[in-house]
Amino acid sequence: MKAALITFGNEESYGLLFVGGELLGEGHEIRFFDAEMSDVAEQVVAWQPEFIFLSPMTTFYPSAVKVAQDIKRRLPEVVSVFGGHHAISSPQIAESEEVDVVVVGPVRGSIERICNNGERGVIKTVPTNPADLSRPARRQYYHDIPRMAGRYRKVMLSMLGCPWNCSYCSSSCGHMRDIFGHKVHKRYYLSRRPLAAIMEEAREIMQYPTQEIEWVDDDMFAGADTEEWIAEFVSIWEKEISLPMYVSTTSRYALKVSDKVLSVLKGVVNVVGMGVQAIRPESLKLFNRAWDNEQQMKQAYDRLRSLGYAVNLQGIVGLPVDDPVEDALDTIKGMQRIGPGSICSCYPLMIYPGTAMEKYCRQKGIKLNDACVGDTNSAIPHILFAPEVTKQLRNICKLGTLFVKYNIDERWMRALINIDFDDKTSQQLSMVRYYECVTDRLKEEGEKIFHDILSTMNLRY
């Protein structure tokens, strides 16, 4: 049978690559389609698949529904299958006319039930072991969507879950434990894939233009076997792969791992992204990150810098608090104190279904902003604030890198966030911020890579 896999956005659809691998393993013909193309529905219909698989983030769910509707209107017999974090958190979408199947859980165990047995509605699978994962269908993905093959940064994971329980995150451990249970979560989501499978995937990536591998959600530093695993991982990576890596972590793990591990990892990591997220204790508590504080963040930052790491600080603004602009400025000023001169990334808070933050906002009657598309470059807050507050928060996101890296005085910050930028200026600000982040990580190569990004990515402003 023919299965179309439809991807959304500018980042790799990593989960859908595993779906493709599972379909190939079951003997099905697959093809990836790029929803950034205006005629994606026409392309899918022309190929005449029996199934369409979609794994959109919450940001892209409305677009995914529209694409599915367009396809099913012309191919009434096609079966639409939704999976991923949004679908897992919102299985009730199976009641929608354009959604035939919702997979709650890993793809393993679902393909035969969908394609051979004809099951429809909500299908819950049982997470088994990361070693059971199929090989991601990268070769087919890059063949079908060449712009992703040329993407300078590729994403990999050694673990499928996150050890933290942040209130805003759809992959938080608490959220996933609620769905699958504590034991299953630990066995599947917090266990590592076999090193051989990771290296096999990396070797395949090396066949395509790649300047950096990104590892997210404390993937490198978390885990019971971190000390031994990193030593073995780095020894193989340096000899066989040798691609620089961008890894994310928290202050807690940056202080927990040994000097030996950090020294070994330094040989393959060009930048560490450290999540600050907020500075005020009450805001950290709202994020379920009360275990963190500015002093600990500063210690972690200084430790990483002393060992030669470049650090990208990350903050979130637009919280459901009484004074969101002052809270955001406190976060910016805190990052200035933690890492003066550091590159930083500032994001608007997204409210994802099923998360503790979504429940909090619902209980408080907090309305969401339909204009938010969940894109860092557009910087529109997800919470519906007054227009003036929305403008100030959006400007803080767009100007946050400038404020922290160049240590801009608070009086200048307050003046700048009140400016009404036209669309052209807003776009230029996003591009300068993006440029700073890319060139800070990739140095001399960054300039060319940045221009390649502009020519291949459909960026939103």
C-alpha positions, 0 to 999 in steps of 0.5 A: 500500500502507498502511504504519504507522510506530510511534514510541516514547518522548517525543522525536521519532522523527526517522529515522522521519520520513524513512522516512515521507517516502520512503514518501510519495514512493513513493506509499504511504499512511502513518500514524504510531502512538504506542506510548506508547498502551496500545492501540497494537497494536489501533489498528494492526490496526484500520487494516489495514496491509500493512507496519509500520515501527519504528525504536526506540532500544535502550531501546525495542527490547524494547517494539518487539518486543512490539508487533510480536508483538501485531500479527503475531499478529492480522495474520499477513501484515503485514511488519515492518521495523526500522531505525535505530541499534539495527537497524544495529548488530544485524542479527541481529535479522532471525532473530527471528520478529517481524522480517521485514526489517532495513534496514542503512543509510539508507531511500533505496533500500530501499522499492522492494526491500521493498514492490515486490520482496518482499525480506526479511531483512537489506537493506543500502543504500548511503548516497549524498548528504544531498541525496537525503533525502526531506522529513521527513513532519512534517505527517502525523506531527503530524496522527497524534500531536498530542502531538508537534505540541505538543512545545515542542522539535523536533529538526533535523539538518544532518548525519546523523552525528557527527565524534567516536568516543566508545566509548559512542555508536551514532552514533560515527564509528568505529562507522559507518565500520566498517559503511559505510567511511571514504569513505562515512561522510565523504560521507554522514554528515559532509556537510550537507543543502542549506540550502534543505531545512533551511529548508523543514523549519523553516518547516513546524515553525513552523506548530506550537507550538514554542519551541526547535529542538535540534541534536545531536552537534556538528551546528552546530560540526563540518564543514569549512565551518563558518565559511562555513556558519554565517554563511549559515545564521544570515542566513537563520534570523534573517530567516525562522525566528527560533526559538531554538536549543539546540546541542550541542558539545564543548570542542574545537569551542567553542575551535576556531571563531572569535569571529566565528562564535560572535558571529553564532551567539549571535543565534539560540542560547539555550543551548549544551550542552557534553559534559563526560562525565567528569573523570578522565583514565582515564575520558575515555580509556575513553570514547575522549575522551582528547583532552579534559581539565578545563583545556580544558573550563574554557577552553571554558566561560569562552569561551562565557560571555564571549560571552553564552552560557548553558551546560548541562554534561553528564556521564555516571555509572555507568562500568565502573570499580573505584569508580563512585561516586567516579568520578561524584562526581569528575565532579560536582565537576569540573563545579562547578569548570568552571561554578560555578552552571551548569545541568547534566544527569547521565545514566547510561551506556547500553551500546548494541550494537555500540559499543566500550563494549559490546564492552569490557563483554562482554570483561570479563564485565560484566553489565547491569541489566535494570531499566534503561529508558534514561531520564534521569528514572528514572536507573537505571544500565545496568551491574549494580552492587551495590544500594547502588552502584546507589542512590548512582549513581541519586541522583547522576543525580537530584541532579546538577543541584542539586549543580552549580547550587547548588555543594553541598559534598561532605559534603552530597553524600555524605550525600544520595546515601545516602538511600533515596527513596520513589517519590513523592520520586524522581518529585519530584526528577526533576521539579524537575531537569527544571523547572530545565533547562527554565526555565534555557533558556526563562526566563519561558516555561519555567514554562508550557512545563514544565506543558505537558510534564507534561500531554502526556509519559509520563515515567518515573521 
